[in-house]
Amino acid sequence: MRPLYLVVGIALLVLVIVDILWTTLWVDGGSGPVSGRLTTGVWQGLRAVSADHDRALSLAGPLILTLTLATWVALIWVGWTFVFASYPTALVSTRTGAAADWSGRFYYVAYTMFTNGNGDYAPIGDVWEIASAFTTATGMAFVTLGVSYVLTVLGAVSDKRSFASSVTGVGDRSEAFVRTAWTGAEHRGTALSLESLASELGTLAEQHKSYPILHYYHSEQSDRASSVAVPILDEALTLYRHGVPDGHGPDPMLVEAARSSVQDYLETLDTAFIEPAEEVPPPPDLDRLREEGIPTVDDEAFADALADLSERRRRLLGVAKGDAWEWPPVEE
């Protein structure tokens, strides 16, 4: 008996099982301890190597997802190999009767994880037969959870890009977003648009909370990047809330509901290790609204309101920078 091998094997299996369940089933848990650090490390390394090239960064999401699955397989594989290695005669060759060596154990575990084995090696004793059954069970469970995880993530990626397109389709800057619905006397259609976007963003926030890997699915086009769309939307909401006098903007309840959805999204940043920017982004330009005849508050009152939102706006800038984008330009 080799107790050290048994301890190492069990420790690896516990670690990977916890990580898989944490990442795929714990809705409020974010990424597990292994996959979370792997995700952050790959993203930061890819940014450093590619100098933030959009095409290279667009590979980050698929690469991280692939490496996460490969890491889970490897840890299960190595963990069970160490478990069987803890007893020299746990596995024997059915052809020669000799005890399996390291290559034989790797070979046996690989087949047993996803099938019932091919008969080249056999477990000796009830304990090792049961261990073989658990090896197959963990392999099958991994396949089921892994496939479910991949499909869920890819579906959420599509939702994320659809939301971004919905925002940037209205306006690629906060001022443009506000100006689009202005008819010269009112903000027509804004209520329906804000209600729809708030609902989409609320769903997106829950998806990011459950699957932080979504933060690392980088789009090559800024108009399909939620890290650009969320700041645009929130700055437009800030204009509606603090830049336009009461009675001249959309229903304040809808504005606050949409701002709440943005706040929910911002709270997911901690699970992805995205920090607020050190600086506060430049303010929206009220003159751009005045050019269209939109009533606005005076610049001093607007500046005072923005001062109270500095932390929120720094987090929004952190969203954009964390995805290798700059704060959306306000000049036209």
RODO-2510 file (C-alpha; in nm, 4 decimals, decimal comma):
residues 332
     n   res          X          Y          Z
     1     m     0,0000     0,0000     0,0000
     2     r     0,1241     0,3476    -0,0910
     3     p    -0,0747     0,5930     0,1254
     4     l     0,0799     0,9029    -0,0338
     5     y    -0,0485     0,8066    -0,3788
     6     l    -0,3947     0,7438    -0,2350
     7     v    -0,4011     1,0832    -0,0615
     8     v    -0,2824     1,2638    -0,3776
     9     g    -0,5387     1,0843    -0,5921
    10     i    -0,8306     1,1524    -0,3600
    11     a    -0,7249     1,5178    -0,3199
    12     l    -0,7166     1,5674    -0,6969
    13     l    -1,0557     1,4012    -0,7408
    14     v    -1,2150     1,6086    -0,4655
    15     l    -1,0650     1,9259    -0,6137
    16     v    -1,1910     1,8608    -0,9666
    17     i    -1,5359     1,7387    -0,8575
    18     v    -1,5825     2,0481    -0,6422
    19     d    -1,4649     2,2685    -0,9286
    20     i    -1,6993     2,1046    -1,1803
    21     l    -2,0035     2,1219    -0,9535
    22     w    -1,9159     2,4753    -0,8412
    23     t    -1,8786     2,5994    -1,1980
    24     t    -2,1702     2,4194    -1,3644
    25     l    -2,4368     2,3845    -1,0942
    26     w    -2,3864     2,6598    -0,8339
    27     v    -2,5766     2,9504    -0,9838
    28     d    -2,4431     3,2127    -0,7404
    29     g    -2,0948     3,0660    -0,7079
    30     g    -1,9311     3,1872    -1,0285
    31     s    -1,6298     2,9870    -1,1421
    32     g    -1,4675     2,7208    -0,9274
    33     p    -1,1218     2,7650    -0,7699
    34     v    -0,9410     2,5939    -1,0573
    35     s    -1,1409     2,7136    -1,3572
    36     g    -1,1621     3,0704    -1,2230
    37     r    -0,7857     3,1091    -1,1982
    38     l    -0,7357     2,9344    -1,5307
    39     t    -0,9808     3,1726    -1,6980
    40     t    -0,8150     3,4858    -1,5598
    41     g    -0,4644     3,3604    -1,6354
    42     v    -0,5420     3,2716    -1,9970
    43     w    -0,7175     3,6042    -2,0588
    44     q    -0,4379     3,8136    -1,9107
    45     g    -0,1730     3,6103    -2,0914
    46     l    -0,3525     3,6414    -2,4240
    47     r    -0,3877     4,0169    -2,3811
    48     a    -0,0164     4,0492    -2,3062
    49     v     0,0902     3,8340    -2,6008
    50     s    -0,1538     3,9777    -2,8561
    51     a    -0,1245     4,3439    -2,7498
    52     d    -0,5075     4,3529    -2,7322
    53     h    -0,5556     4,2544    -3,0960
    54     d    -0,9289     4,2002    -3,1475
    55     r    -0,8974     3,8895    -3,3640
    56     a    -0,6687     3,7212    -3,1118
    57     l    -0,8889     3,8174    -2,8170
    58     s    -1,1960     3,6790    -2,9946
    59     l    -1,0344     3,3375    -2,9509
    60     a    -1,0146     3,3804    -2,5731
    61     g    -1,3627     3,2502    -2,4941
    62     p    -1,3393     2,9281    -2,7018
    63     l    -0,9814     2,8727    -2,5821
    64     i    -1,0720     2,9175    -2,2147
    65     l    -1,3738     2,6890    -2,2513
    66     t    -1,1643     2,4201    -2,4211
    67     l    -0,8848     2,4427    -2,1642
    68     t    -1,1348     2,4275    -1,8784
    69     l    -1,2839     2,1046    -2,0117
    70     a    -0,9364     1,9624    -2,0809
    71     t    -0,8242     2,0505    -1,7277
    72     w    -1,1231     1,8723    -1,5782
    73     v    -1,0526     1,5608    -1,7840
    74     a    -0,6837     1,5680    -1,6945
    75     l    -0,7447     1,6046    -1,3206
    76     i    -0,9985     1,3216    -1,3140
    77     w    -0,7655     1,1052    -1,5202
    78     v    -0,4576     1,1724    -1,3068
    79     g    -0,6537     1,1498    -0,9823
    80     w    -0,7878     0,8014    -1,0536
    81     t    -0,4474     0,6911    -1,1812
    82     f    -0,2913     0,7813    -0,8468
    83     v    -0,5722     0,6035    -0,6630
    84     f    -0,5066     0,2784    -0,8537
    85     a    -0,1321     0,3295    -0,8102
    86     s    -0,1736     0,3268    -0,4324
    87     y    -0,1970    -0,0538    -0,4386
    88     p     0,0606    -0,2270    -0,6630
    89     t    -0,1672    -0,5166    -0,7631
    90     a    -0,4933    -0,3209    -0,7944
    91     l    -0,4776    -0,3772    -1,1707
    92     v    -0,3271    -0,6735    -1,3545
    93     s    -0,2871    -0,7581    -1,7206
    94     t    -0,5407    -1,0141    -1,8394
    95     r    -0,2822    -1,1486    -2,0851
    96     t     0,0267    -1,1849    -1,8658
    97     g    -0,1078    -1,1590    -1,5133
    98     a     0,1554    -0,8957    -1,4332
    99     a     0,0679    -0,5903    -1,2234
   100     a     0,0006    -0,2794    -1,4261
   101     d     0,2747    -0,0183    -1,4453
   102     w     0,2132     0,3577    -1,4722
   103     s     0,1382     0,3449    -1,8455
   104     g    -0,1001     0,0575    -1,7885
   105     r    -0,2838     0,2477    -1,5162
   106     f    -0,3145     0,5576    -1,7370
   107     y    -0,4422     0,3366    -2,0177
   108     y    -0,6946     0,1591    -1,7947
   109     v    -0,8307     0,4792    -1,6389
   110     a    -0,8676     0,6492    -1,9783
   111     y    -1,0822     0,3652    -2,1129
   112     t    -1,2787     0,3165    -1,7922
   113     m    -1,3700     0,6846    -1,7597
   114     f    -1,5773     0,6804    -2,0782
   115     t    -1,6444     0,3074    -2,1425
   116     n    -1,6431    -0,0168    -1,9487
   117     g    -1,2826    -0,0874    -2,0449
   118     n    -1,1467    -0,3116    -2,3196
   119     g    -1,0363    -0,6112    -2,1131
   120     d    -0,6580    -0,5583    -2,1332
   121     y    -0,6439    -0,4897    -1,7590
   122     a    -0,8714    -0,6032    -1,4783
   123     p    -0,9200    -0,4816    -1,1206
   124     i    -0,8391    -0,7330    -0,8482
   125     g    -1,0677    -0,7442    -0,5456
   126     d    -1,4019    -0,5922    -0,4585
   127     v    -1,2554    -0,2570    -0,3572
   128     w    -1,0897    -0,1988    -0,6942
   129     e    -1,3920    -0,3217    -0,8873
   130     i    -1,6007    -0,0619    -0,7020
   131     a    -1,3302     0,1991    -0,7678
   132     s    -1,3514     0,1138    -1,1382
   133     a    -1,7282     0,1636    -1,1300
   134     f    -1,6805     0,5065    -0,9699
   135     t    -1,4216     0,5885    -1,2368
   136     t    -1,6813     0,5236    -1,5054
   137     a    -1,9423     0,7201    -1,3099
   138     t    -1,7225     1,0292    -1,2799
   139     g    -1,6400     1,0101    -1,6497
   140     m    -2,0058     0,9880    -1,7520
   141     a    -2,1048     1,2638    -1,5097
   142     f    -1,8316     1,4865    -1,6531
   143     v    -1,9563     1,4299    -2,0077
   144     t    -2,3140     1,5175    -1,9100
   145     l    -2,2242     1,8293    -1,7125
   146     g    -1,9588     1,9354    -1,9629
   147     v    -2,1964     1,9215    -2,2610
   148     s    -2,4663     2,1043    -2,0656
   149     y    -2,2165     2,3704    -1,9597
   150     v    -2,0904     2,4282    -2,3145
   151     l    -2,4414     2,4604    -2,4599
   152     t    -2,5501     2,6996    -2,1854
   153     v    -2,2425     2,9203    -2,2276
   154     l    -2,2766     2,9367    -2,6063
   155     g    -2,6443     3,0258    -2,5767
   156     a    -2,5583     3,3027    -2,3305
   157     v    -2,2908     3,4358    -2,5678
   158     s    -2,5584     3,4768    -2,8355
   159     d    -2,7840     3,6593    -2,5870
   160     k    -2,4954     3,8833    -2,4879
   161     r    -2,4244     3,9895    -2,8461
   162     s    -2,7934     4,0334    -2,9220
   163     f    -2,8259     4,2735    -2,6280
   164     a    -2,5211     4,4710    -2,7429
   165     s    -2,6633     4,5027    -3,0941
   166     s    -2,9954     4,6231    -2,9521
   167     v    -2,8218     4,9047    -2,7614
   168     t    -2,5746     5,0138    -3,0284
   169     g    -2,8486     4,9931    -3,2904
   170     v    -3,0222     5,2799    -3,1089
   171     g    -2,7030     5,4802    -3,0661
   172     d    -2,3312     5,4171    -3,0480
   173     r    -2,2889     5,6931    -2,7878
   174     s    -2,4981     5,7951    -2,4910
   175     e    -2,5963     6,1279    -2,6483
   176     a    -2,6890     5,9556    -2,9746
   177     f    -2,9002     5,7042    -2,7801
   178     v    -3,0974     5,9874    -2,6184
   179     r    -3,1264     6,1893    -2,9397
   180     t    -3,2571     5,8970    -3,1488
   181     a    -3,6004     5,8872    -2,9854
   182     w    -3,6436     6,2660    -2,9626
   183     t    -3,9180     6,3921    -3,1928
   184     g    -3,8737     6,7584    -3,1116
   185     a    -4,1353     6,7482    -2,8378
   186     e    -4,1029     6,4111    -2,6632
   187     h    -3,9004     6,0902    -2,6370
   188     r    -4,1174     5,8632    -2,8501
   189     g    -4,0898     5,4868    -2,8030
   190     t    -3,8369     5,5184    -2,5244
   191     a    -4,0536     5,3391    -2,2681
   192     l    -4,0785     5,0191    -2,4711
   193     s    -3,7104     5,0270    -2,5602
   194     l    -3,5950     5,0777    -2,1999
   195     e    -3,8272     4,8087    -2,0685
   196     s    -3,6988     4,5591    -2,3238
   197     l    -3,3322     4,6452    -2,2688
   198     a    -3,3707     4,6322    -1,8908
   199     s    -3,5202     4,2845    -1,9180
   200     e    -3,2438     4,1647    -2,1513
   201     l    -2,9733     4,3102    -1,9298
   202     g    -3,1274     4,1559    -1,6184
   203     t    -3,1095     3,8148    -1,7831
   204     l    -2,7556     3,8845    -1,9021
   205     a    -2,6484     3,9820    -1,5495
   206     e    -2,7760     3,6513    -1,4108
   207     q    -2,5948     3,4622    -1,6860
   208     h    -2,2685     3,6440    -1,6116
   209     k    -2,3105     3,5739    -1,2421
   210     s    -2,3577     3,2037    -1,3098
   211     y    -2,0935     3,1784    -1,5829
   212     p    -1,8170     3,4408    -1,5431
   213     i    -1,6463     3,2981    -1,8538
   214     l    -1,8941     3,5125    -2,0514
   215     h    -1,6898     3,8201    -1,9598
   216     y    -1,4058     3,6745    -2,1674
   217     y    -1,5995     3,6137    -2,4877
   218     h    -1,4597     3,9114    -2,6752
   219     s    -1,6310     4,0409    -2,9886
   220     e    -1,4230     4,1721    -3,2780
   221     q    -1,6772     4,4505    -3,3393
   222     s    -1,7506     4,7042    -3,0687
   223     d    -2,1170     4,7221    -3,1713
   224     r    -2,1584     4,3592    -3,0602
   225     a    -1,9675     4,3943    -2,7336
   226     s    -2,1765     4,4135    -2,4168
   227     s    -1,8797     4,5738    -2,2412
   228     v    -1,9369     4,8725    -2,4707
   229     a    -2,3165     4,8549    -2,4785
   230     v    -2,3644     4,8591    -2,1000
   231     p    -2,1709     5,1865    -2,0502
   232     i    -2,3588     5,3437    -2,3427
   233     l    -2,6924     5,2417    -2,1926
   234     d    -2,6050     5,3544    -1,8416
   235     e    -2,4726     5,6906    -1,9571
   236     a    -2,7962     5,7397    -2,1533
   237     l    -2,9911     5,6562    -1,8364
   238     t    -2,7785     5,9077    -1,6476
   239     l    -2,8704     6,1694    -1,9054
   240     y    -3,2392     6,0852    -1,8685
   241     r    -3,2142     6,0882    -1,4891
   242     h    -2,9863     6,3844    -1,4257
   243     g    -2,9359     6,5661    -1,7560
   244     v    -3,2968     6,6153    -1,8645
   245     p    -3,5368     6,8132    -1,6417
   246     d    -3,8243     6,6303    -1,4734
   247     g    -4,1218     6,5884    -1,7022
   248     h    -3,9157     6,5991    -2,0215
   249     g    -3,7716     6,2475    -2,0151
   250     p    -3,9096     5,8922    -2,0028
   251     d    -4,1029     5,7545    -1,7074
   252     p    -3,8631     5,7776    -1,4078
   253     m    -3,9737     5,4311    -1,2927
   254     l    -3,8547     5,2759    -1,6184
   255     v    -3,5264     5,4630    -1,5961
   256     e    -3,4661     5,3403    -1,2405
   257     a    -3,5586     4,9844    -1,3362
   258     a    -3,3038     4,9928    -1,6174
   259     r    -3,0407     5,1434    -1,3849
   260     s    -3,1084     4,8598    -1,1415
   261     s    -3,0372     4,6077    -1,4178
   262     v    -2,7084     4,7821    -1,4881
   263     q    -2,6215     4,7647    -1,1185
   264     d    -2,6938     4,3907    -1,1178
   265     y    -2,4567     4,3540    -1,4120
   266     l    -2,1841     4,5539    -1,2388
   267     e    -2,2078     4,3273    -0,9352
   268     t    -2,0969     4,0334    -1,1522
   269     l    -1,7555     4,1913    -1,2124
   270     d    -1,6110     4,0623    -0,8867
   271     t    -1,6558     3,7019    -1,0010
   272     a    -1,4487     3,7823    -1,3112
   273     f    -1,1792     3,9753    -1,1185
   274     i    -1,2573     4,2951    -1,3154
   275     e    -1,1642     4,6045    -1,1157
   276     p    -1,2969     4,9623    -1,1480
   277     a    -1,0803     5,1949    -1,3538
   278     e    -0,8512     5,4296    -1,1671
   279     e    -0,9843     5,7349    -1,3479
   280     v    -1,3373     5,8645    -1,4042
   281     p    -1,4435     5,8712    -1,7717
   282     p    -1,5261     6,1999    -1,9444
   283     p    -1,8871     6,3173    -1,8967
   284     p    -2,1537     6,3122    -2,1674
   285     d    -2,1807     6,6366    -2,3599
   286     l    -2,5087     6,8155    -2,2905
   287     d    -2,4436     7,0516    -2,5806
   288     r    -2,5044     6,7634    -2,8197
   289     l    -2,8544     6,7296    -2,6775
   290     r    -2,9177     7,1032    -2,6853
   291     e    -2,8339     7,1073    -3,0555
   292     e    -3,1412     6,8872    -3,1102
   293     g    -3,3595     7,1084    -2,8924
   294     i    -3,3734     6,8604    -2,6045
   295     p    -3,4278     7,0405    -2,2714
   296     t    -3,1368     6,9921    -2,0298
   297     v    -3,0312     7,1029    -1,6836
   298     d    -2,7436     7,3465    -1,6489
   299     d    -2,3880     7,2169    -1,6667
   300     e    -2,3147     7,2786    -1,2988
   301     a    -2,6127     7,0752    -1,1781
   302     f    -2,5200     6,7929    -1,4131
   303     a    -2,1582     6,7967    -1,2952
   304     d    -2,2738     6,7724    -0,9334
   305     a    -2,4886     6,4711    -1,0179
   306     l    -2,2009     6,3011    -1,1980
   307     a    -1,9728     6,3565    -0,8994
   308     d    -2,2041     6,1367    -0,6921
   309     l    -2,1819     5,8673    -0,9607
   310     s    -1,8019     5,8581    -0,9843
   311     e    -1,7637     5,5064    -0,8431
   312     r    -2,0356     5,3686    -1,0674
   313     r    -1,8823     5,5309    -1,3756
   314     r    -1,5354     5,4045    -1,2810
   315     r    -1,6804     5,0528    -1,2702
   316     l    -1,8365     5,1057    -1,6116
   317     l    -1,5019     5,2174    -1,7480
   318     g    -1,3495     4,9084    -1,5869
   319     v    -1,5979     4,6951    -1,7823
   320     a    -1,4819     4,8436    -2,1111
   321     k    -1,1122     4,8314    -2,0281
   322     g    -1,1431     4,4795    -1,8905
   323     d    -1,2604     4,3709    -2,2353
   324     a    -0,9839     4,5687    -2,4106
   325     w    -1,2162     4,8494    -2,5272
   326     e    -1,1946     5,2210    -2,4574
   327     w    -1,4788     5,4209    -2,3100
   328     p    -1,7263     5,4940    -2,5949
   329     p    -1,6414     5,8307    -2,7539
   330     v    -1,8895     6,1092    -2,6898
   331     e    -1,7877     6,3358    -2,9766
   332     e    -1,9671     6,3061    -3,3072
***
